[in-house]
Every structure is written in structure tokens, then in C-alpha cells.
Amino acid sequence: MNSSKPSVRVRRVYDPPEPDDGTRVLVDRLWPRGLSKADAAFDEWPKALTPSTELRRWYHGPDGTFEEFRRRYAAELAAPDAAASLERLRAIAERGPVTLLTAAKEPEHSHTAVLAARLTE
């Protein structure tokens, strides 16, 4: 097993693939608006790792804060299906680079930032 920290990066799904992306993982629950299936360049789509519809709606509503979202999303990631998907993705990241793909306009304030941090813990 590799003792160095896994290489995990976050990019927008609309950006063209780069040679050093490694395994490209779409981490949005909904299909990215305006992206055709033919143009979608990703290797995995583990929907169990995506925030629930309820959490996503709460976060984008008037009361949603990133800190509270991060806490609630971490709790969702502890659920059995999500935890299993997280471990599988962590194993992939230990073997080589992983790029988390999202349609979020501000990935640094989205679930992808939380997920990337969890994968490199």
C-alpha cells in the first residue's frame, strides 16, 4: 500500500480531460446541465456519494451555510452505502490520481471539497 497521501483533485465536469486526471469520477446526483452523454468523460458515477436531495435543497435555500452543510454531509457519508462507496474510491485514489467532477460553479464551496478532504484523510 502506498504510504503517501492520495492525489485527489476537483474539477468542473465541463472542463476537458487532462492527461494527469487519472480516474475521473462524477460526484453529482443530477446529470450536468448541457452536457451530452457523448461528451461526458468520466470513469465512475457513484451516486451513493452524492448529497441527498433534501440536503442539497436545504444548502441552496435561505438557511444553508457551508459549515452546517459540511457537518450534515459528513453524517450522510457515514451511511452504509455511502461509506462503502467512499472506501472503494479511497482504494482507487491510493493506486493513482482521482479527479472529482462536478457541475457546481464554486467547487470549493460544494460537496466535492468535503469529499476530497475525506478521501485524503
N, CA, C and O of each residue as an XYZ file, in Angstrom:
484
protein
N       0.840     -1.183      0.000
C       0.000      0.000      0.000
C       0.883      1.245      0.000
O       1.919      1.281      0.664
N       0.475      2.239     -0.733
C       1.199      3.494     -0.850
C       1.013      4.294      0.434
O      -0.117      4.511      0.872
N       2.124      4.737      1.044
C       2.026      5.459      2.310
C       1.856      6.961      2.108
O       1.583      7.684      3.067
N       2.013      7.443      0.869
C       1.822      8.866      0.631
C       0.332      9.175      0.521
O      -0.498      8.287      0.322
N       0.025     10.452      0.655
C      -1.361     10.908      0.598
C      -1.909     10.712     -0.822
O      -1.217     11.010     -1.796
N      -3.125     10.222     -0.942
C      -3.711     10.052     -2.274
C      -3.808     11.385     -3.011
O      -3.994     12.434     -2.395
N      -3.681     11.331     -4.328
C      -3.815     12.519     -5.161
C      -5.266     12.651     -5.598
O      -5.750     11.879     -6.426
N      -5.956     13.637     -5.034
C      -7.364     13.881     -5.344
C      -7.490     15.350     -5.723
O      -7.055     16.239     -4.992
N      -8.089     15.581     -6.874
C      -8.327     16.968     -7.276
C      -9.777     17.125     -7.679
O     -10.472     16.145     -7.945
N     -10.226     18.370     -7.723
C     -11.609     18.694     -8.061
C     -11.583     19.568     -9.307
O     -10.826     20.534     -9.394
N     -12.426     19.210    -10.266
C     -12.545     19.997    -11.495
C     -14.010     20.070    -11.891
O     -14.828     19.267    -11.443
N     -14.327     21.029    -12.727
C     -15.688     21.098    -13.268
C     -15.819     20.065    -14.374
O     -14.889     19.854    -15.152
N     -16.959     19.435    -14.439
C     -17.213     18.379    -15.407
C     -17.182     18.922    -16.840
O     -16.990     18.160    -17.788
N     -17.367     20.216    -16.995
C     -17.373     20.839    -18.317
C     -15.973     21.076    -18.868
O     -15.809     21.324    -20.063
N     -14.959     21.002    -17.999
C     -13.581     21.196    -18.444
C     -13.112     19.953    -19.195
O     -13.467     18.836    -18.818
N     -12.322     20.132    -20.250
C     -11.844     18.960    -20.986
C     -10.903     18.113    -20.119
O     -10.209     18.645    -19.253
N     -10.883     16.805    -20.352
C      -9.976     15.940    -19.589
C      -8.518     16.342    -19.791
O      -8.136     16.844    -20.848
N      -7.722     16.113    -18.765
C      -6.281     16.353    -18.842
C      -5.567     15.030    -18.636
O      -6.090     14.143    -17.961
N      -4.381     14.885    -19.208
C      -3.669     13.598    -19.117
C      -3.402     13.118    -17.690
O      -3.332     11.912    -17.452
N      -3.252     14.048    -16.735
C      -2.930     13.656    -15.359
C      -4.177     13.534    -14.470
O      -4.052     13.470    -13.247
N      -5.372     13.501    -15.067
C      -6.608     13.375    -14.281
C      -6.723     12.030    -13.571
O      -7.336     11.952    -12.506
N      -6.157     10.990    -14.128
C      -6.328      9.665    -13.536
C      -7.761      9.204    -13.693
O      -8.365      9.408    -14.746
N      -8.311      8.590    -12.668
C      -9.699      8.133    -12.685
C     -10.613      9.334    -12.485
O     -10.516     10.046    -11.485
N     -11.492      9.545    -13.440
C     -12.415     10.694    -13.398
C     -13.751     10.216    -12.845
O     -14.360      9.288    -13.378
N     -14.205     10.869    -11.758
C     -15.389     10.424    -11.030
C     -16.410     11.556    -10.961
O     -16.149     12.603    -10.368
N     -17.566     11.341    -11.568
C     -18.663     12.304    -11.480
C     -19.320     12.140    -10.117
O     -19.783     11.051     -9.775
N     -19.361     13.212     -9.340
C     -19.890     13.126     -7.977
C     -21.125     13.998     -7.768
O     -21.394     14.439     -6.651
N     -21.872     14.246     -8.839
C     -23.144     14.951     -8.742
C     -24.277     13.939     -8.866
O     -24.172     12.976     -9.624
N     -25.352     14.154     -8.126
C     -26.516     13.259     -8.202
C     -27.262     13.448     -9.519
O     -27.734     12.481    -10.118
N     -27.364     14.697     -9.966
C     -28.094     15.012    -11.188
C     -27.132     15.093    -12.371
O     -25.974     15.483    -12.222
N     -27.630     14.720    -13.537
C     -26.804     14.815    -14.739
C     -26.487     16.290    -15.008
O     -27.382     17.131    -14.924
N     -25.232     16.618    -15.329
C     -24.846     18.017    -15.555
C     -25.606     18.654    -16.723
O     -25.636     18.120    -17.832
N     -26.203     19.778    -16.450
C     -26.994     20.501    -17.451
C     -26.127     20.870    -18.656
O     -25.020     21.389    -18.505
N     -26.648     20.594    -19.846
C     -25.971     20.998    -21.075
C     -24.848     20.083    -21.520
O     -24.199     20.356    -22.529
N     -24.605     19.009    -20.798
C     -23.523     18.082    -21.156
C     -24.140     16.838    -21.790
O     -25.000     16.183    -21.199
N     -23.687     16.527    -22.994
C     -24.216     15.332    -23.647
C     -23.509     14.097    -23.105
O     -22.372     14.172    -22.640
N     -24.187     12.978    -23.169
C     -23.569     11.715    -22.701
C     -22.314     11.425    -23.512
O     -21.349     10.875    -22.981
N     -22.315     11.787    -24.788
C     -21.151     11.545    -25.648
C     -19.941     12.372    -25.208
O     -18.800     11.940    -25.371
N     -20.190     13.555    -24.654
C     -19.096     14.434    -24.232
C     -18.666     14.213    -22.788
O     -17.668     14.779    -22.342
N     -19.398     13.410    -22.072
C     -19.090     13.172    -20.665
C     -17.904     12.213    -20.566
O     -17.992     11.048    -20.956
N     -16.819     12.718    -20.048
C     -15.609     11.900    -19.932
C     -15.372     11.570    -18.457
O     -14.654     12.286    -17.759
N     -15.984     10.476    -17.992
C     -15.757     10.047    -16.617
C     -15.765      8.524    -16.575
O     -16.318      7.857    -17.449
N     -15.135      7.997    -15.531
C     -14.990      6.550    -15.376
C     -15.985      5.957    -14.384
O     -16.366      4.793    -14.506
N     -16.405      6.749    -13.406
C     -17.281      6.263    -12.338
C     -18.333      7.332    -12.043
O     -18.104      8.526    -12.235
N     -19.508      6.862    -11.563
C     -20.570      7.773    -11.130
C     -21.223      7.171     -9.891
O     -22.330      6.639     -9.973
N     -20.546      7.248     -8.740
C     -21.075      6.650     -7.504
C     -22.117      7.554     -6.834
O     -21.781      8.393     -5.998
N     -23.362      7.373     -7.208
C     -24.427      8.248     -6.698
C     -24.584      8.156     -5.190
O     -25.111      9.081     -4.572
N     -24.140      7.064     -4.582
C     -24.225      6.935     -3.121
C     -23.371      7.977     -2.412
O     -23.593      8.253     -1.233
N     -22.396      8.562     -3.111
C     -21.519      9.577     -2.502
C     -22.059     10.993     -2.637
O     -21.467     11.936     -2.111
N     -23.158     11.145     -3.325
C     -23.680     12.486     -3.551
C     -24.602     12.898     -2.405
O     -25.247     12.047     -1.794
N     -24.669     14.189     -2.113
C     -25.582     14.637     -1.053
C     -27.027     14.290     -1.419
O     -27.394     14.281     -2.594
N     -27.823     14.010     -0.419
C     -29.237     13.715     -0.647
C     -29.921     14.935     -1.256
O     -29.454     16.066     -1.121
N     -31.022     14.677     -1.919
C     -31.819     15.763     -2.500
C     -32.227     16.750     -1.409
O     -32.187     17.962     -1.619
N     -32.620     16.233     -0.245
C     -33.046     17.106      0.846
C     -31.903     18.008      1.316
O     -32.102     19.201      1.545
N     -30.718     17.437      1.458
C     -29.573     18.234      1.909
C     -29.189     19.267      0.855
O     -28.898     20.417      1.182
N     -29.191     18.862     -0.387
C     -28.850     19.792     -1.464
C     -29.829     20.960     -1.489
O     -29.412     22.110     -1.623
N     -31.120     20.682     -1.361
C     -32.125     21.758     -1.369
C     -31.966     22.663     -0.152
O     -32.083     23.883     -0.271
N     -31.701     22.082      1.016
C     -31.501     22.890      2.222
C     -30.305     23.830      2.035
O     -30.383     25.019      2.344
N     -29.190     23.275      1.521
C     -27.971     24.071      1.372
C     -28.179     25.242      0.417
O     -27.654     26.331      0.649
N     -28.929     25.032     -0.639
C     -29.149     26.099     -1.620
C     -30.319     27.001     -1.249
O     -30.651     27.930     -1.985
N     -30.936     26.730     -0.117
C     -32.021     27.565      0.370
C     -31.502     28.712      1.219
O     -30.292     28.909      1.324
N     -32.413     29.473      1.828
C     -32.013     30.681      2.570
C     -31.236     30.394      3.857
O     -30.501     31.263      4.328
N     -31.380     29.205      4.435
C     -30.737     28.924      5.719
C     -29.428     28.152      5.596
O     -28.747     27.936      6.598
N     -29.068     27.736      4.394
C     -27.903     26.881      4.219
C     -26.583     27.597      4.398
O     -26.332     28.624      3.767
N     -25.726     27.047      5.272
C     -24.357     27.546      5.426
C     -23.409     26.407      5.089
O     -23.747     25.238      5.270
N     -22.232     26.744      4.603
C     -21.298     25.697      4.199
C     -20.844     24.857      5.393
O     -20.715     23.638      5.279
N     -20.604     25.493      6.522
C     -20.144     24.733      7.692
C     -21.182     23.707      8.139
O     -20.836     22.566      8.446
N     -22.449     24.108      8.177
C     -23.504     23.164      8.564
C     -23.701     22.106      7.474
O     -23.945     20.937      7.770
N     -23.593     22.528      6.218
C     -23.677     21.560      5.119
C     -22.585     20.501      5.259
O     -22.842     19.306      5.112
N     -21.364     20.953      5.545
C     -20.235     20.033      5.702
C     -20.533     19.004      6.804
O     -20.258     17.816      6.633
N     -21.083     19.450      7.908
C     -21.405     18.550      9.021
C     -22.473     17.539      8.613
O     -22.333     16.339      8.850
N     -23.544     18.043      7.996
C     -24.636     17.146      7.594
C     -24.197     16.169      6.498
O     -24.594     15.004      6.501
N     -23.386     16.646      5.576
C     -22.913     15.771      4.501
C     -21.987     14.687      5.062
O     -22.038     13.542      4.613
N     -21.151     15.034      6.026
C     -20.284     14.037      6.671
C     -21.131     12.943      7.316
O     -20.766     11.768      7.274
N     -22.259     13.325      7.913
C     -23.157     12.327      8.503
C     -23.738     11.426      7.422
O     -23.859     10.218      7.630
N     -24.099     11.987      6.278
C     -24.612     11.169      5.175
C     -23.546     10.216      4.649
O     -23.853      9.086      4.268
N     -22.296     10.668      4.628
C     -21.203      9.810      4.143
C     -20.935      8.629      5.074
O     -20.279      7.664      4.682
N     -21.440      8.704      6.304
C     -21.253      7.601      7.254
C     -22.299      6.493      7.059
O     -22.158      5.409      7.625
N     -23.337      6.753      6.272
C     -24.353      5.727      5.998
C     -23.707      4.563      5.252
O     -22.747      4.776      4.511
N     -24.206      3.339      5.425
C     -23.539      2.152      4.867
C     -23.210      2.209      3.372
O     -22.077      1.916      2.991
N     -24.161      2.577      2.526
C     -23.884      2.611      1.084
C     -22.831      3.658      0.743
O     -21.923      3.404     -0.049
N     -22.958      4.835      1.346
C     -22.000      5.903      1.087
C     -20.622      5.530      1.626
O     -19.614      5.766      0.961
N     -20.570      4.953      2.817
C     -19.282      4.569      3.406
C     -18.576      3.529      2.538
O     -17.360      3.590      2.358
N     -19.334      2.579      2.004
C     -18.741      1.560      1.130
C     -18.204      2.193     -0.152
O     -17.114      1.846     -0.606
N     -18.964      3.119     -0.735
C     -18.509      3.815     -1.946
C     -17.290      4.677     -1.662
O     -16.384      4.772     -2.490
N     -17.269      5.304     -0.493
C     -16.133      6.133     -0.107
C     -14.875      5.280      0.037
O     -13.801      5.674     -0.418
N     -15.002      4.130      0.660
C     -13.844      3.238      0.809
C     -13.351      2.736     -0.544
O     -12.145      2.638     -0.770
N     -14.276      2.421     -1.438
C     -13.900      1.965     -2.777
C     -13.140      3.074     -3.508
O     -12.119      2.813     -4.144
N     -13.635      4.304     -3.419
C     -12.980      5.434     -4.076
C     -11.634      5.737     -3.430
O     -10.683      6.104     -4.119
N     -11.551      5.585     -2.113
C     -10.277      5.791     -1.417
C      -9.236      4.769     -1.912
O      -8.068      5.114     -2.096
N      -9.655      3.534     -2.124
C      -8.740      2.499     -2.633
C      -8.258      2.848     -4.042
O      -7.090      2.639     -4.370
N      -9.150      3.374     -4.867
C      -8.753      3.802     -6.213
C      -7.742      4.933     -6.109
O      -6.746      4.941     -6.833
N      -7.986      5.894     -5.213
C      -7.096      7.046     -5.038
C      -5.727      6.621     -4.516
O      -4.728      7.278     -4.806
N      -5.668      5.547     -3.760
C      -4.370      5.069     -3.259
C      -3.529      4.451     -4.368
O      -2.308      4.350     -4.247
N      -4.190      4.033     -5.459
C      -3.464      3.435     -6.593
C      -3.043      4.459     -7.635
O      -2.150      4.192     -8.439
N      -3.678      5.631     -7.632
C      -3.347      6.650     -8.626
C      -4.244      7.858     -8.483
O      -5.146      7.876     -7.645
N      -3.997      8.873     -9.303
C      -4.763     10.113     -9.184
C      -6.260      9.905     -9.422
O      -6.674      9.055    -10.210
N      -7.052     10.707     -8.717
C      -8.502     10.724     -8.885
C      -8.916     12.181     -9.064
O      -8.468     13.067     -8.335
N      -9.774     12.408    -10.044
C     -10.334     13.736    -10.260
C     -11.830     13.664    -10.030
O     -12.544     12.933    -10.718
N     -12.302     14.436     -9.045
C     -13.731     14.517     -8.746
C     -14.341     15.581     -9.650
O     -13.865     16.716     -9.696
N     -15.385     15.213    -10.362
C     -16.017     16.107    -11.325
C     -17.376     16.571    -10.827
O     -18.176     15.778    -10.330
N     -17.622     17.864    -10.968
C     -18.891     18.446    -10.534
C     -19.316     19.550    -11.489
O     -18.487     20.164    -12.160
N     -20.601     19.786    -11.537
C     -21.132     20.906    -12.314
C     -21.215     22.171    -11.459
O     -21.533     23.242    -11.975
N     -20.936     22.061    -10.168
C     -21.037     23.215     -9.261
C     -20.176     24.372     -9.762
O     -19.039     24.178    -10.191
N     -20.735     25.567     -9.700
C     -20.000     26.752    -10.162
C     -18.847     27.100     -9.238
O     -17.844     27.664     -9.675
N     -18.987     26.763     -7.955
C     -17.932     27.016     -6.975
C     -17.591     25.703     -6.273
O     -18.052     25.463     -5.157
N     -16.797     24.860     -6.909
C     -16.494     23.549     -6.318
C     -15.902     23.623     -4.913
O     -16.091     22.708     -4.112
N     -15.191     24.704     -4.610
C     -14.575     24.832     -3.285
C     -15.612     25.029     -2.184
O     -15.298     24.865     -1.005
N     -16.844     25.378     -2.555
C     -17.936     25.527     -1.590
C     -19.046     24.518     -1.865
O     -20.228     24.806     -1.681
N     -18.644     23.342     -2.304
C     -19.626     22.307     -2.614
C     -19.227     21.001     -1.935
O     -18.209     20.923     -1.248
N     -20.041     19.996     -2.142
C     -19.770     18.682     -1.571
C     -18.447     18.097     -2.064
O     -17.849     17.262     -1.385
N     -17.990     18.526     -3.234
C     -16.730     17.969     -3.757
C     -15.542     18.330     -2.868
O     -14.624     17.525     -2.714
N     -15.545     19.517     -2.287
C     -14.458     19.903     -1.378
C     -14.465     19.021     -0.147
O     -13.407     18.603      0.326
N     -15.656     18.730      0.381
C     -15.786     17.874      1.560
C     -15.332     16.458      1.207
O     -14.598     15.824      1.965
N     -15.770     15.977      0.063
C     -15.429     14.625     -0.372
C     -13.924     14.480     -0.609
O     -13.326     13.479     -0.214
N     -13.318     15.471     -1.248
C     -11.872     15.429     -1.496
C     -11.106     15.373     -0.176
O     -10.139     14.622     -0.046
N     -11.536     16.163      0.792
C     -10.877     16.155      2.104
C     -11.007     14.790      2.776
O     -10.048     14.300      3.372
N     -12.183     14.173      2.684
C     -12.400     12.853      3.292
C     -11.527     11.783      2.632
O     -11.050     10.864      3.297
N     -11.324     11.910      1.326
C     -10.518     10.918      0.611
C      -9.027     11.006      0.931
O      -8.297     10.026      0.783
N      -8.587     12.166      1.364
C      -7.154     12.356      1.630
C      -6.839     12.325      3.118
O      -5.696     12.568      3.505
N      -7.825     12.033      3.962
C      -7.600     11.968      5.419
C      -6.684     10.824      5.755
O      -6.375     10.603      6.926
